[in-house]
Amino acid sequence: MSRPYDLKALRAAAEQAIEAAKENTDAFVSFIDWESLAIVVARYWADDDGDSGYVVTIEECADDDGPIRRFIADHLAAAGFPGVEVQTEW
């Protein structure tokens, strides 16, 4: 990463991405609880091999929902947060 991300700004951008997804629910065919869909955490991680990155975790969505994860990741990249991993969980 070339610059550290502000985690509160990353979370806010992810919340905006969820709102954008809610405007286009027909594009997503897997199990999503649209009423409860929310960001659990935006976090930075690093390991002892020198790898690091950012993750946004969204709850109330199927764990294997690739389309919503791609939608959120694309929205984050367009908002200035490229390379963020998006995880989904029930």
MMTF fields as JSON, N, C-alpha, C and O atoms, coordinates in Angstrom:
{
  "mmtfVersion": "1.0.0",
  "mmtfProducer": "UNKNOWN",
  "numBonds": 359,
  "numAtoms": 360,
  "numGroups": 90,
  "numChains": 1,
  "numModels": 1,
  "chainsPerModel": [1],
  "groupsPerChain": [90],
  "chainIdList": ["A"],
  "bondAtomList": [4, 2, 8, 6, 12, 10, 16, 14, 20, 18, 24, 22, 28, 26, 32, 30, 36, 34, 40, 38, 44, 42, 48, 46, 52, 50, 56, 54, 60, 58, 64, 62, 68, 66, 72, 70, 76, 74, 80, 78, 84, 82, 88, 86, 92, 90, 96, 94, 100, 98, 104, 102, 108, 106, 112, 110, 116, 114, 120, 118, 124, 122, 128, 126, 132, 130, 136, 134, 140, 138, 144, 142, 148, 146, 152, 150, 156, 154, 160, 158, 164, 162, 168, 166, 172, 170, 176, 174, 180, 178, 184, 182, 188, 186, 192, 190, 196, 194, 200, 198, 204, 202, 208, 206, 212, 210, 216, 214, 220, 218, 224, 222, 228, 226, 232, 230, 236, 234, 240, 238, 244, 242, 248, 246, 252, 250, 256, 254, 260, 258, 264, 262, 268, 266, 272, 270, 276, 274, 280, 278, 284, 282, 288, 286, 292, 290, 296, 294, 300, 298, 304, 302, 308, 306, 312, 310, 316, 314, 320, 318, 324, 322, 328, 326, 332, 330, 336, 334, 340, 338, 344, 342, 348, 346, 352, 350, 356, 354],
  "bondOrderList": [1, 1, 1, 1, 1, 1, 1, 1, 1, 1, 1, 1, 1, 1, 1, 1, 1, 1, 1, 1, 1, 1, 1, 1, 1, 1, 1, 1, 1, 1, 1, 1, 1, 1, 1, 1, 1, 1, 1, 1, 1, 1, 1, 1, 1, 1, 1, 1, 1, 1, 1, 1, 1, 1, 1, 1, 1, 1, 1, 1, 1, 1, 1, 1, 1, 1, 1, 1, 1, 1, 1, 1, 1, 1, 1, 1, 1, 1, 1, 1, 1, 1, 1, 1, 1, 1, 1, 1, 1],
  "groupList": [{"groupName": "MET", "atomNameList": ["N", "CA", "C", "O"], "elementList": ["N", "C", "C", "O"], "formalChargeList": [0, 0, 0, 0], "bondAtomList": [1, 0, 2, 1, 3, 2], "bondOrderList": [1, 1, 2], "singleLetterCode": "M", "chemCompType": "L-PEPTIDE LINKING"}, {"groupName": "SER", "atomNameList": ["N", "CA", "C", "O"], "elementList": ["N", "C", "C", "O"], "formalChargeList": [0, 0, 0, 0], "bondAtomList": [1, 0, 2, 1, 3, 2], "bondOrderList": [1, 1, 2], "singleLetterCode": "S", "chemCompType": "L-PEPTIDE LINKING"}, {"groupName": "ARG", "atomNameList": ["N", "CA", "C", "O"], "elementList": ["N", "C", "C", "O"], "formalChargeList": [0, 0, 0, 0], "bondAtomList": [1, 0, 2, 1, 3, 2], "bondOrderList": [1, 1, 2], "singleLetterCode": "R", "chemCompType": "L-PEPTIDE LINKING"}, {"groupName": "PRO", "atomNameList": ["N", "CA", "C", "O"], "elementList": ["N", "C", "C", "O"], "formalChargeList": [0, 0, 0, 0], "bondAtomList": [1, 0, 2, 1, 3, 2], "bondOrderList": [1, 1, 2], "singleLetterCode": "P", "chemCompType": "L-PEPTIDE LINKING"}, {"groupName": "TYR", "atomNameList": ["N", "CA", "C", "O"], "elementList": ["N", "C", "C", "O"], "formalChargeList": [0, 0, 0, 0], "bondAtomList": [1, 0, 2, 1, 3, 2], "bondOrderList": [1, 1, 2], "singleLetterCode": "Y", "chemCompType": "L-PEPTIDE LINKING"}, {"groupName": "ASP", "atomNameList": ["N", "CA", "C", "O"], "elementList": ["N", "C", "C", "O"], "formalChargeList": [0, 0, 0, 0], "bondAtomList": [1, 0, 2, 1, 3, 2], "bondOrderList": [1, 1, 2], "singleLetterCode": "D", "chemCompType": "L-PEPTIDE LINKING"}, {"groupName": "LEU", "atomNameList": ["N", "CA", "C", "O"], "elementList": ["N", "C", "C", "O"], "formalChargeList": [0, 0, 0, 0], "bondAtomList": [1, 0, 2, 1, 3, 2], "bondOrderList": [1, 1, 2], "singleLetterCode": "L", "chemCompType": "L-PEPTIDE LINKING"}, {"groupName": "LYS", "atomNameList": ["N", "CA", "C", "O"], "elementList": ["N", "C", "C", "O"], "formalChargeList": [0, 0, 0, 0], "bondAtomList": [1, 0, 2, 1, 3, 2], "bondOrderList": [1, 1, 2], "singleLetterCode": "K", "chemCompType": "L-PEPTIDE LINKING"}, {"groupName": "ALA", "atomNameList": ["N", "CA", "C", "O"], "elementList": ["N", "C", "C", "O"], "formalChargeList": [0, 0, 0, 0], "bondAtomList": [1, 0, 2, 1, 3, 2], "bondOrderList": [1, 1, 2], "singleLetterCode": "A", "chemCompType": "L-PEPTIDE LINKING"}, {"groupName": "GLU", "atomNameList": ["N", "CA", "C", "O"], "elementList": ["N", "C", "C", "O"], "formalChargeList": [0, 0, 0, 0], "bondAtomList": [1, 0, 2, 1, 3, 2], "bondOrderList": [1, 1, 2], "singleLetterCode": "E", "chemCompType": "L-PEPTIDE LINKING"}, {"groupName": "GLN", "atomNameList": ["N", "CA", "C", "O"], "elementList": ["N", "C", "C", "O"], "formalChargeList": [0, 0, 0, 0], "bondAtomList": [1, 0, 2, 1, 3, 2], "bondOrderList": [1, 1, 2], "singleLetterCode": "Q", "chemCompType": "L-PEPTIDE LINKING"}, {"groupName": "ILE", "atomNameList": ["N", "CA", "C", "O"], "elementList": ["N", "C", "C", "O"], "formalChargeList": [0, 0, 0, 0], "bondAtomList": [1, 0, 2, 1, 3, 2], "bondOrderList": [1, 1, 2], "singleLetterCode": "I", "chemCompType": "L-PEPTIDE LINKING"}, {"groupName": "ASN", "atomNameList": ["N", "CA", "C", "O"], "elementList": ["N", "C", "C", "O"], "formalChargeList": [0, 0, 0, 0], "bondAtomList": [1, 0, 2, 1, 3, 2], "bondOrderList": [1, 1, 2], "singleLetterCode": "N", "chemCompType": "L-PEPTIDE LINKING"}, {"groupName": "THR", "atomNameList": ["N", "CA", "C", "O"], "elementList": ["N", "C", "C", "O"], "formalChargeList": [0, 0, 0, 0], "bondAtomList": [1, 0, 2, 1, 3, 2], "bondOrderList": [1, 1, 2], "singleLetterCode": "T", "chemCompType": "L-PEPTIDE LINKING"}, {"groupName": "PHE", "atomNameList": ["N", "CA", "C", "O"], "elementList": ["N", "C", "C", "O"], "formalChargeList": [0, 0, 0, 0], "bondAtomList": [1, 0, 2, 1, 3, 2], "bondOrderList": [1, 1, 2], "singleLetterCode": "F", "chemCompType": "L-PEPTIDE LINKING"}, {"groupName": "VAL", "atomNameList": ["N", "CA", "C", "O"], "elementList": ["N", "C", "C", "O"], "formalChargeList": [0, 0, 0, 0], "bondAtomList": [1, 0, 2, 1, 3, 2], "bondOrderList": [1, 1, 2], "singleLetterCode": "V", "chemCompType": "L-PEPTIDE LINKING"}, {"groupName": "TRP", "atomNameList": ["N", "CA", "C", "O"], "elementList": ["N", "C", "C", "O"], "formalChargeList": [0, 0, 0, 0], "bondAtomList": [1, 0, 2, 1, 3, 2], "bondOrderList": [1, 1, 2], "singleLetterCode": "W", "chemCompType": "L-PEPTIDE LINKING"}, {"groupName": "GLY", "atomNameList": ["N", "CA", "C", "O"], "elementList": ["N", "C", "C", "O"], "formalChargeList": [0, 0, 0, 0], "bondAtomList": [1, 0, 2, 1, 3, 2], "bondOrderList": [1, 1, 2], "singleLetterCode": "G", "chemCompType": "PEPTIDE LINKING"}, {"groupName": "CYS", "atomNameList": ["N", "CA", "C", "O"], "elementList": ["N", "C", "C", "O"], "formalChargeList": [0, 0, 0, 0], "bondAtomList": [1, 0, 2, 1, 3, 2], "bondOrderList": [1, 1, 2], "singleLetterCode": "C", "chemCompType": "L-PEPTIDE LINKING"}, {"groupName": "HIS", "atomNameList": ["N", "CA", "C", "O"], "elementList": ["N", "C", "C", "O"], "formalChargeList": [0, 0, 0, 0], "bondAtomList": [1, 0, 2, 1, 3, 2], "bondOrderList": [1, 1, 2], "singleLetterCode": "H", "chemCompType": "L-PEPTIDE LINKING"}],
  "groupTypeList": [0, 1, 2, 3, 4, 5, 6, 7, 8, 6, 2, 8, 8, 8, 9, 10, 8, 11, 9, 8, 8, 7, 9, 12, 13, 5, 8, 14, 15, 1, 14, 11, 5, 16, 9, 1, 6, 8, 11, 15, 15, 8, 2, 4, 16, 8, 5, 5, 5, 17, 5, 1, 17, 4, 15, 15, 13, 11, 9, 9, 18, 8, 5, 5, 5, 17, 3, 11, 2, 2, 14, 11, 8, 5, 19, 6, 8, 8, 8, 17, 14, 3, 17, 15, 9, 15, 10, 13, 9, 16],
  "groupIdList": [1, 2, 3, 4, 5, 6, 7, 8, 9, 10, 11, 12, 13, 14, 15, 16, 17, 18, 19, 20, 21, 22, 23, 24, 25, 26, 27, 28, 29, 30, 31, 32, 33, 34, 35, 36, 37, 38, 39, 40, 41, 42, 43, 44, 45, 46, 47, 48, 49, 50, 51, 52, 53, 54, 55, 56, 57, 58, 59, 60, 61, 62, 63, 64, 65, 66, 67, 68, 69, 70, 71, 72, 73, 74, 75, 76, 77, 78, 79, 80, 81, 82, 83, 84, 85, 86, 87, 88, 89, 90],
  "secStructList": [7, 7, 1, 7, 7, 7, 2, 2, 2, 2, 2, 2, 2, 2, 2, 2, 2, 2, 2, 2, 2, 2, 6, 6, 4, 4, 4, 7, 7, 1, 7, 5, 7, 6, 6, 6, 7, 3, 3, 3, 3, 3, 3, 3, 3, 3, 7, 6, 6, 1, 7, 3, 3, 3, 3, 3, 3, 3, 3, 1, 5, 7, 6, 6, 7, 2, 2, 2, 2, 2, 2, 2, 2, 2, 2, 2, 2, 2, 6, 6, 7, 6, 6, 7, 3, 3, 3, 3, 3, 7],
  "xCoordList": [0.848, 0.0, 0.891, 1.863, 0.55, 1.372, 1.103, 2.003, -0.079, -0.41, -1.358, -2.168, -1.268, -2.208, -3.623, -3.827, -4.578, -5.979, -6.499, -6.144, -7.326, -8.057, -9.187, -10.062, -9.178, -10.152, -11.582, -12.518, -11.758, -13.119, -13.625, -14.8, -12.759, -13.148, -13.407, -14.331, -12.596, -12.817, -14.17, -14.92, -14.484, -15.787, -16.929, -17.933, -16.791, -17.839, -18.039, -19.174, -16.947, -17.057, -17.738, -18.525, -17.44, -18.089, -19.582, -20.401, -19.93, -21.351, -22.068, -23.217, -21.403, -21.985, -22.157, -23.145, -21.197, -21.298, -22.491, -23.179, -22.738, -23.905, -25.182, -26.099, -25.251, -26.441, -26.637, -27.767, -25.542, -25.634, -26.119, -26.906, -25.659, -26.105, -27.59, -28.289, -28.075, -29.489, -30.387, -31.571, -29.84, -30.602, -30.676, -31.398, -29.944, -29.883, -29.946, -29.138, -30.886, -30.944, -31.152, -30.757, -31.748, -31.985, -30.688, -30.689, -29.588, -28.31, -27.662, -26.691, -28.191, -27.586, -28.582, -29.715, -28.146, -29.082, -28.896, -29.715, -27.855, -27.657, -28.399, -29.163, -28.162, -28.881, -28.301, -27.157, -29.104, -28.716, -29.91, -31.025, -29.675, -30.701, -30.533, -29.776, -31.242, -31.062, -31.377, -30.787, -32.287, -32.647, -31.511, -31.329, -30.749, -29.711, -28.295, -27.337, -28.145, -26.823, -26.037, -26.502, -24.844, -24.08, -22.59, -22.193, -21.79, -20.357, -20.113, -20.608, -19.353, -18.969, -17.697, -17.598, -16.723, -15.428, -14.665, -14.785, -13.892, -12.879, -11.561, -11.388, -10.634, -9.401, -8.18, -8.27, -7.045, -5.743, -5.133, -5.301, -4.429, -3.757, -2.321, -2.008, -1.474, -0.076, 0.362, -0.074, 1.232, 1.729, 3.255, 3.908, 3.803, 5.247, 6.05, 7.28, 5.378, 6.063, 6.202, 6.794, 5.655, 5.729, 4.543, 4.502, 3.566, 2.358, 1.407, 1.396, 0.619, -0.367, -1.48, -1.353, -2.555, -3.664, -4.828, -4.737, -5.912, -7.123, -8.274, -8.354, -9.167, -10.324, -11.554, -11.51, -12.646, -13.951, -14.818, -14.926, -15.437, -16.301, -17.746, -18.081, -18.594, -20.018, -20.812, -20.55, -21.789, -22.621, -24.01, -24.458, -24.668, -26.02, -26.026, -26.915, -24.991, -24.844, -24.148, -23.277, -24.52, -23.919, -22.398, -21.867, -21.708, -20.245, -19.619, -18.51, -20.319, -19.756, -20.32, -20.299, -20.815, -21.458, -20.419, -20.087, -19.916, -18.929, -19.437, -18.72, -20.65, -21.121, -21.197, -20.8, -21.687, -21.778, -20.379, -20.102, -19.502, -18.127, -17.431, -16.738, -17.614, -17.006, -17.599, -16.873, -18.913, -19.575, -18.997, -18.665, -18.878, -18.357, -16.887, -16.487, -16.087, -14.665, -14.504, -13.652, -15.31, -15.242, -15.631, -15.01, -16.653, -17.096, -15.992, -15.728, -15.349, -14.26, -13.086, -12.494, -12.748, -11.644, -11.949, -11.081, -13.183, -13.578, -13.568, -13.391, -13.76, -13.769, -12.361, -12.199, -11.347, -9.974, -9.378, -8.344, -10.028, -9.547, -9.342, -10.039, -8.409, -8.182, -7.508, -6.805, -7.735, -7.055, -7.619, -6.975, -8.805, -9.409, -10.123, -10.919, -9.834, -10.525, -11.89, -12.002, -12.916, -14.256, -14.668, -14.654, -15.032, -15.503, -16.975, -17.438, -17.713, -19.113, -19.348, -18.675, -20.302, -20.615, -22.054, -22.646, -22.603, -23.923, -23.698, -24.653],
  "yCoordList": [-1.177, 0.0, 1.236, 1.322, 2.165, 3.36, 4.359, 5.106, 4.385, 5.282, 4.548, 3.738, 4.822, 4.163, 4.702, 5.898, 3.813, 4.216, 4.617, 4.008, 5.627, 5.993, 4.973, 4.896, 4.197, 3.112, 3.618, 2.963, 4.776, 5.328, 5.752, 5.56, 6.319, 6.701, 5.462, 5.448, 4.42, 3.159, 2.571, 2.139, 2.554, 2.033, 2.86, 2.301, 4.174, 5.047, 4.766, 4.722, 4.576, 4.261, 2.911, 2.75, 1.94, 0.63, 0.738, 0.076, 1.566, 1.774, 2.432, 2.097, 3.357, 3.967, 2.918, 2.938, 2.007, 0.941, 0.035, -0.393, -0.258, -1.07, -0.344, -0.957, 0.939, 1.712, 1.684, 1.581, 1.776, 1.699, 0.317, 0.204, -0.725, -2.089, -2.258, -2.941, -1.639, -1.749, -1.11, -1.437, -0.213, 0.413, -0.485, -0.173, -1.59, -2.467, -3.936, -4.751, -4.269, -5.609, -6.719, -7.857, -6.428, -7.456, -7.986, -9.054, -7.258, -7.693, -8.807, -9.419, -9.067, -10.041, -11.164, -10.92, -12.399, -13.518, -14.424, -15.316, -14.224, -15.116, -14.598, -13.636, -15.244, -14.926, -13.683, -13.684, -12.629, -11.377, -10.882, -10.8, -10.561, -9.943, -8.432, -7.804, -7.866, -6.451, -5.516, -4.441, -5.906, -5.05, -4.948, -3.906, -6.034, -6.08, -6.001, -5.968, -5.972, -5.926, -4.742, -3.603, -5.015, -3.954, -4.289, -5.448, -3.261, -3.425, -3.837, -3.194, -4.905, -5.333, -4.61, -4.081, -4.6, -4.003, -3.662, -4.345, -2.608, -2.291, -2.365, -1.7, -3.174, -3.343, -3.462, -3.783, -3.19, -3.369, -4.625, -4.879, -5.411, -6.594, -6.627, -6.07, -7.28, -7.504, -8.833, -9.216, -9.534, -10.802, -10.793, -9.831, -11.868, -11.932, -12.16, -12.133, -12.384, -12.504, -11.147, -11.045, -10.118, -8.791, -8.444, -7.359, -9.354, -9.067, -8.241, -8.362, -7.415, -6.605, -6.211, -6.353, -5.72, -5.286, -4.794, -4.665, -4.528, -4.034, -4.971, -5.537, -5.131, -6.008, -5.279, -4.621, -5.412, -4.954, -6.2, -6.979, -6.388, -7.543, -7.077, -6.15, -7.746, -7.418, -8.601, -9.746, -8.324, -9.407, -9.38, -8.383, -10.532, -10.774, -10.982, -10.526, -11.693, -11.998, -13.353, -13.668, -14.147, -15.461, -15.357, -14.447, -16.306, -16.301, -16.379, -15.889, -16.985, -17.202, -16.245, -16.554, -15.11, -14.179, -13.33, -12.227, -13.855, -13.134, -11.836, -10.836, -11.801, -10.556, -9.37, -8.265, -9.564, -8.434, -8.029, -6.842, -9.01, -8.675, -7.875, -6.899, -8.285, -7.532, -6.141, -5.173, -6.024, -4.727, -3.787, -2.64, -4.271, -3.441, -3.088, -1.936, -4.074, -3.817, -2.798, -1.914, -2.91, -1.942, -0.552, 0.438, -0.475, 0.815, 1.423, 2.623, 0.585, 1.076, 1.565, 2.602, 0.822, 1.247, 2.597, 3.467, 2.768, 4.034, 5.18, 6.34, 4.852, 5.87, 6.143, 6.913, 5.517, 5.769, 4.724, 4.958, 3.563, 2.48, 1.205, 0.218, 1.199, -0.016, -1.104, -0.821, -2.344, -3.468, -3.931, -4.713, -3.471, -3.889, -5.226, -5.373, -6.186, -7.469, -7.286, -6.641, -7.857, -7.789, -9.2, -10.115, -9.369, -10.642, -10.52, -9.46, -11.613, -11.645, -12.783, -13.812, -12.597, -13.628, -13.477, -12.403, -14.568, -14.528, -14.156, -14.049],
  "zCoordList": [0.0, 0.0, 0.0, 0.751, -0.835, -0.943, 0.174, 0.559, 0.686, 1.796, 2.729, 2.279, 4.012, 4.927, 4.741, 4.531, 4.82, 4.722, 6.098, 7.107, 6.126, 7.329, 7.474, 6.612, 8.545, 8.689, 8.829, 8.372, 9.456, 9.56, 8.182, 7.871, 7.362, 6.002, 5.154, 4.34, 5.339, 4.621, 4.989, 4.115, 6.272, 6.72, 6.144, 5.701, 6.142, 5.6, 4.109, 3.634, 3.371, 1.946, 1.74, 0.807, 2.604, 2.503, 2.814, 2.178, 3.784, 4.09, 2.909, 2.619, 2.232, 1.032, -0.063, -0.797, -0.171, -1.173, -0.889, -1.816, 0.381, 0.741, 0.349, -0.197, 0.617, 0.23, -1.285, -1.763, -2.041, -3.506, -3.94, -4.88, -3.268, -3.601, -3.324, -4.072, -2.252, -1.902, -2.964, -3.051, -3.759, -4.84, -6.069, -7.016, -6.068, -7.227, -6.783, -7.229, -5.921, -5.338, -6.367, -6.117, -7.492, -8.511, -9.122, -9.733, -8.965, -9.523, -8.703, -9.145, -7.525, -6.626, -6.371, -5.958, -6.621, -6.565, -5.354, -5.133, -4.57, -3.429, -2.206, -2.282, -1.101, 0.129, 0.798, 1.252, 0.851, 1.485, 2.291, 1.775, 3.532, 4.366, 4.217, 4.957, 3.257, 2.915, 4.077, 4.182, 4.937, 6.076, 7.095, 7.725, 7.254, 8.283, 7.734, 8.506, 6.411, 5.792, 6.348, 6.296, 6.882, 7.534, 7.587, 7.474, 7.76, 7.955, 9.405, 10.331, 9.594, 10.928, 11.346, 12.453, 10.431, 10.76, 9.485, 8.467, 9.561, 8.555, 9.312, 10.334, 8.811, 9.571, 8.669, 7.484, 9.283, 8.654, 9.262, 10.455, 8.458, 8.986, 8.47, 7.418, 9.221, 8.827, 9.419, 10.505, 8.692, 9.221, 9.309, 8.904, 9.837, 10.058, 8.78, 8.817, 7.65, 6.363, 5.673, 4.599, 6.296, 5.703, 4.826, 4.247, 4.716, 3.947, 4.797, 6.022, 4.156, 4.87, 3.916, 2.7, 4.473, 3.633, 4.473, 5.693, 3.787, 4.425, 4.118, 3.027, 5.088, 4.95, 5.478, 6.518, 4.741, 5.214, 5.333, 4.386, 6.496, 6.715, 6.795, 7.532, 6.016, 5.929, 6.46, 6.092, 7.328, 7.849, 7.228, 6.661, 7.367, 6.852, 5.341, 4.622, 4.895, 3.467, 3.359, 4.17, 2.377, 2.196, 2.091, 1.454, 2.727, 2.749, 1.36, 1.146, 0.431, -0.9, -1.949, -3.141, -1.527, -2.461, -3.19, -2.756, -4.293, -5.092, -5.682, -5.635, -6.24, -6.863, -5.895, -6.264, -4.691, -3.769, -3.305, -3.128, -3.109, -2.716, -3.812, -3.527, -5.059, -6.179, -6.279, -6.507, -6.111, -6.173, -5.115, -5.416, -3.874, -2.788, -3.057, -2.89, -3.472, -3.757, -4.879, -4.792, -5.926, -7.03, -6.555, -6.943, -5.721, -5.178, -4.316, -4.388, -3.498, -2.658, -3.495, -3.193, -4.544, -5.422, -6.061, -6.132, -6.524, -7.145, -6.136, -6.51, -4.853, -3.798, -3.259, -2.313, -3.855, -3.431, -2.509, -1.884, -2.421, -1.561, -2.377, -2.145, -3.323, -4.112, -3.281, -2.31, -3.677, -3.057, -1.73, -1.03, -1.365, -0.102, -0.317, -1.245, 0.54, 0.504, 1.17, 2.213, 0.56, 1.119, 1.518, 0.695, 2.778, 3.294, 3.637, 4.06, 3.453, 3.825, 4.798, 4.739, 5.687, 6.679, 7.134, 7.032, 7.636, 8.267, 9.678, 10.448]
}
